[in-house]
Amino acid sequence: MRKDFLPFSPPFLGEEEIAEVVDSLRSGWITTGPKTKRFEQEFAAFVDAPGALALSSCTAALHTALVVAGIGPGDEVITTPMTFTATVAVIEHVGARPVLVDIEPDTMNIDPKLVAAAVTDRTRAVIAVHYGGHPCDMDALQAICDQHDLLLVEDAAHAIPARYKGRMIGSGSNPVAYSFYATKNLTTAEGGMLTGDPAMIEKAAIYSLHGMNRDAWKRNDKTGSWRYDIVTPGAKYNMTDIQASMGLQQLKKMDGILARRREIVEMYRTALAPLEQFDLPVEREDCQSAWHLFPLRLREGALQVSRDEFIEAMRERNIGTSVHFIPVHTFTYYREKYGFVDEDYPIAFRESERLVSLPLHPGLSDQDVADVIEGVKDIG
Ligand SMILES: *Cc1c(COP(=O)(O)O)cnc(C)c1O
């Protein structure tokens, strides 16, 4: 058994990130500035996005996208229960009503057939979450959104970098929100990015920084002016140059990071696919997953232990795991406000009860991966 604890998802940072952060600290410009602008440009180029705005989180990016689209009280937004609470909370933040629909059993992404069935005359948008980094069925979702004139927003917190039918997630003109939280594929400690059409990005930039008109971040620079106007009571969602420093260096490593994630996925597959106790994550033919997660599903009845006991036994072996996700419809706030019940989301509920995410990050050594596999086999 391993001596030291294997964390589930530690940040993958090197000397390059440290040097770039120190450079910012010494430069005298520590908040939104030239590095944030450069990070936006380089990120947009990396995902083929028409425009990009760096923000303080993915939650901020999702909220800003809904605000800029004018979604508010009386409106409905359709999304999935198999996500982090933030995806649904932002719908509440703008005063709209979240309408949750169930998932597809293989990818655990939102089911387009159920989206189509949930559209009413109050529906304004769909938020698609690329669960674990695997793209949603975007053509089917886009067709529904086109038919009913809905905005398709993507929660791409897991999906850096992912491809759907050859196209990068983030390359469209619709709003796509990324997370750079400490556990995500690319991290700036805290941070996020909103990509999409440049006109939408311009409005988002104003909203995200107090509602100040034009280039507000330059107002303390020599070329800037002290004079500004407020066109809307905006938020304070800007990214700092310290965060962007990390992001610029992380971006250079993304291809290597994905390659290592894939190697680890293949090791897990080779070792665990023959075992009848588990169902393994899939990758559809026309998709390339960003492999943010490796959600293992335990087959009911085929194991000696419950899911919770499995997680505890892994911890005793010094291996950190997690569960993605506790479905949002099960949380007190949503149950009490909307009366959501498990029977309305049978697949999300059933799958969530048997999910365990194994460690999957580029810092894992082959020995670490072997330790995880040994633990899974012994406990299962
Ligand atoms: C992490 C995560 C978020 C929130 O990201 P923040 O950057 O922490 O706001 C949103 N959606 C999903 C699916 C996530 O996993």
The ligand as a Tripos MOL2 file, in Angstrom:
@<TRIPOS>MOLECULE
LIG
   15    15     1     0     0
SMALL
NO_CHARGES

@<TRIPOS>ATOM
      1 C1        -16.0940   23.8570  -11.5530 C.3       1 LIG1
      2 C2        -17.3840   23.9740  -12.2630 C.ar      1 LIG1
      3 C3        -18.0770   25.1920  -12.3740 C.ar      1 LIG1
      4 C4        -17.6850   26.4140  -11.5960 C.3       1 LIG1
      5 O1        -16.4410   26.8910  -11.9210 O.3       1 LIG1
      6 P1        -15.8500   28.1280  -11.0780 P.3       1 LIG1
      7 O2        -14.7150   28.5930  -11.9480 O.co2     1 LIG1
      8 O3        -15.3980   27.5860   -9.7700 O.co2     1 LIG1
      9 O4        -16.9240   29.1390  -10.9600 O.co2     1 LIG1
     10 C5        -19.1970   25.2490  -13.1720 C.ar      1 LIG1
     11 N1        -19.6590   24.1650  -13.8110 N.ar      1 LIG1
     12 C6        -19.0550   22.9720  -13.7090 C.ar      1 LIG1
     13 C7        -19.5970   21.8000  -14.4670 C.3       1 LIG1
     14 C8        -17.9100   22.8280  -12.9120 C.ar      1 LIG1
     15 O5        -17.3310   21.6340  -12.7720 O.3       1 LIG1
@<TRIPOS>BOND
     1     1     2 1
     2     2     3 ar
     3     2    14 ar
     4     3     4 1
     5     3    10 ar
     6     4     5 1
     7     5     6 1
     8     6     7 2
     9     6     8 1
    10     6     9 1
    11    10    11 ar
    12    11    12 ar
    13    12    13 1
    14    12    14 ar
    15    14    15 1
@<TRIPOS>SUBSTRUCTURE
     1 LIG1         1 GROUP 0 **** ****
